[in-house]
Each structure stands twice: as C-alpha cells, then as structure tokens.
C-alpha cells in the first residue's frame, strides 16, 4: 500500500515473482480493460481520467473472481486493493469465504513532492494520459482522504509493515523482504 507513485506496482511485481505467487493488480486489470474497450474498461476509464478511484462495487467483484482462480490458491499479492475501509471489510468477507487470511500489509512511505515528481516522469516516459500534474495532486488528496484511514485498521490488527520507499528499486525490495518476517 501507499500513495500513487510510491512504487507499489514495481515492488509488487518483483516480490510476487520472488515468492512465486500471482500479483493481483486492480490498476493493471482496469488498464487492460480500457485498452480492450470492454464495458468495465469504459466505466473505469471515466473515473481514472479524473484521478478518481473506480467504484467499490466494480472493483470488489473483480477481486472476488480473481482470488478464486486456481493460481491464487497458494498465495497472492494484492496491488492497489483494498483502497477504502469498505473494501477492507469486503476483502475480509472474500478471504473468509476462501478460508484465507492476510499475512502482512506493506506500506511504502514516500514524500508527497517526490511522488509528484516520479509520476510526472512516468507520464513522460510511458505516455500515460491520466498522469497530468493536476490529476496527480488530486490522486494524492483522494488517497489521503479515502485510503490512508485503512492503514490504521491494519496497524490495529498487527499486520501493517511500514517500509521506506525512497531509494533504488533493489534497496526498497531488500527493505520489504527484511521487514516481512517481522510481520509474522
């Protein structure tokens, strides 16, 4: 977890590969649906273009389906979900249905201005139309208002592991891997 631009996707990909489990990224699934022009993609695009989150009901059903697939039976890494306290409770129900539970919730901590700088660079190199400075700053505000409160829920449950997200990709990955055993 962490605000947009904190490196969640990069680190999730590396960590899932290292652990041999699927990375379940709502952002990647939304972008794939947008590029394929699916109905879900068209709905998701209208929110993503404004820097807003895709509504819970669309996201929750997609996650429920994905966690029930065979490759997620021996573990998975969620990337970009849950993003709201309501999604935390929905995820609790999904995991209970599947007889699973979370091992840890990793929060990548990065300074806000560093995040804006990172996302502007990403927009230049990747051609992402949803990464204008105004949209990026709005996403930070949306994250703060909607997502950061659920970190308190996971901290209270003893699952939250805070990791410094500044520095090289390998350095951050090492910090995550070093922190995970401490999470139990």
C-alpha positions in Angstrom: 0.0 0.0 0.0 1.0 3.6 -0.3 0.0 6.6 -2.4 0.1 6.7 -6.2 3.7 6.8 -7.3 5.2 5.2 -4.2 6.5 2.2 -6.2 3.8 -0.3 -5.3 3.4 -1.8 -8.8 7.2 -2.1 -9.3 7.8 -3.7 -5.9 4.7 -5.9 -6.1 5.9 -7.4 -9.5 9.3 -8.1 -8.1 8.0 -9.5 -4.8 5.4 -11.7 -6.4 8.0 -13.1 -8.8 10.4 -13.8 -6.0 7.7 -15.5 -3.9 6.2 -17.4 -6.8 2.7 -16.1 -6.3 0.4 -14.0 -8.6 0.4 -10.3 -8.4 -3.2 -9.2 -8.4 -3.2 -5.5 -9.6 -6.5 -3.8 -10.0 -4.8 -1.0 -11.8 -3.4 -3.3 -14.4 -6.7 -5.1 -14.8 -8.5 -1.7 -15.3 -6.0 -0.5 -17.8 -6.2 -3.8 -19.8 -10.0 -3.4 -19.9 -9.7 0.2 -21.0 -7.3 -0.7 -23.9 -9.6 -3.6 -24.9 -12.6 -1.3 -24.8 -14.7 -3.6 -22.5 -17.8 -2.2 -20.7 -15.9 -2.4 -17.4 -13.0 -0.6 -19.0 -15.2 2.2 -20.3 -16.7 2.7 -16.9 -13.3 2.5 -15.2 -11.7 5.0 -17.7 -14.2 7.7 -16.8 -13.0 7.6 -13.2 -9.3 7.0 -13.9 -9.1 10.0 -16.3 -10.3 12.3 -13.5 -7.8 10.7 -11.0 -10.6 9.1 -9.0 -10.9 5.5 -7.9 -13.2 3.1 -9.7 -16.3 2.5 -7.5 -16.1 -0.3 -5.0 -18.8 -2.5 -6.5 -16.9 -2.8 -9.8 -13.6 -3.4 -8.1 -14.9 -5.8 -5.4 -16.5 -8.2 -7.9 -13.3 -8.3 -10.0 -11.2 -9.1 -6.9 -13.6 -11.8 -5.7 -13.4 -13.5 -9.0 -9.6 -13.2 -9.3 -8.9 -14.5 -5.8 -11.0 -17.6 -6.5 -8.8 -18.6 -9.5 -6.5 -21.6 -9.3 -3.2 -19.7 -9.4 -4.1 -17.8 -6.2 -4.8 -20.9 -4.1 -1.3 -21.0 -2.7 -0.9 -17.3 -2.1 -1.2 -13.9 -3.8 0.0 -10.4 -3.6 -2.7 -7.6 -3.8 -1.5 -4.5 -5.5 -3.9 -1.5 -5.3 -6.6 -3.2 -3.3 -8.1 -2.5 -0.9 -8.2 1.3 -1.1 -11.0 2.1 1.2 -12.2 0.9 4.6 -15.3 -0.6 3.0 -13.1 -2.6 0.7 -11.2 -3.8 3.7 -14.4 -5.3 5.1 -15.4 -6.7 1.7 -11.9 -8.3 1.4 -12.3 -9.8 4.9 -15.5 -11.5 3.7 -13.9 -12.7 0.5 -10.9 -14.1 2.4 -13.2 -15.8 4.9 -15.2 -17.4 2.1 -12.0 -18.7 0.7 -10.5 -19.8 4.0 -7.6 -17.4 3.6 -6.1 -14.6 5.7 -3.6 -11.8 5.1 0.0 -12.3 6.3 1.1 -8.7 6.1 0.2 -5.3 4.7 3.2 -3.4 3.4 3.1 0.4 3.3 5.6 2.2 1.1 6.3 5.6 2.7 7.4 8.3 0.3 7.4 12.2 0.5 4.5 13.8 -1.4 6.7 16.0 -3.6 8.8 13.1 -4.6 5.7 11.2 -5.6 4.5 14.1 -7.8 8.0 14.2 -9.4 8.0 10.4 -10.0 4.6 10.4 -11.6 5.4 13.3 -13.9 8.5 11.4 -15.1 6.4 8.3 -15.6 3.9 10.2 -17.6 6.7 11.5 -19.9 8.2 8.1 -20.5 5.1 5.9 -20.7 2.7 8.3 -22.4 0.0 7.8 -19.7 -2.7 10.3 -20.3 -4.0 10.1 -16.8 -0.8 11.5 -15.2 -1.1 15.3 -15.5 0.1 17.3 -12.5 -3.4 18.4 -11.5 -4.7 14.8 -11.7 -1.6 13.5 -9.8 -2.1 16.1 -7.0 -5.8 15.2 -6.9 -4.9 11.5 -6.6 -2.7 12.3 -3.6 -5.7 14.1 -1.9 -8.1 11.2 -2.7 -5.5 8.7 -1.3 -5.2 10.7 1.9 -8.9 11.0 2.4 -10.0 7.6 1.3 -7.2 5.1 1.6 -4.9 6.2 4.4 -7.6 5.6 7.1 -7.5 1.8 6.4 -3.8 1.7 7.3 -5.0 2.3 10.9 -7.2 -0.8 10.6 -4.3 -2.9 9.5 -2.0 -1.4 12.2 -4.6 -2.2 14.8 -4.6 -5.8 13.6 -0.8 -6.0 13.8 -0.5 -6.6 10.0 1.0 -3.2 8.9 4.7 -3.1 8.0 6.0 0.4 7.1 8.9 0.5 4.6 10.8 3.5 3.4 10.0 3.7 -0.4 12.8 6.1 -1.2 15.9 4.9 -3.0 16.8 2.4 -5.7 14.4 -0.4 -6.6 16.7 -3.1 -5.2 17.2 -1.2 -2.0 13.4 -0.9 -1.4 12.9 -4.5 -2.3 15.5 -5.6 0.2 13.9 -3.4 2.9 10.5 -5.1 2.1 11.9 -8.6 2.3 13.7 -7.8 5.5 10.5 -6.4 7.0 8.2 -9.3 6.1 9.4 -11.9 8.6 8.9 -9.3 11.3 5.2 -9.2 10.3 4.8 -12.8 11.4 
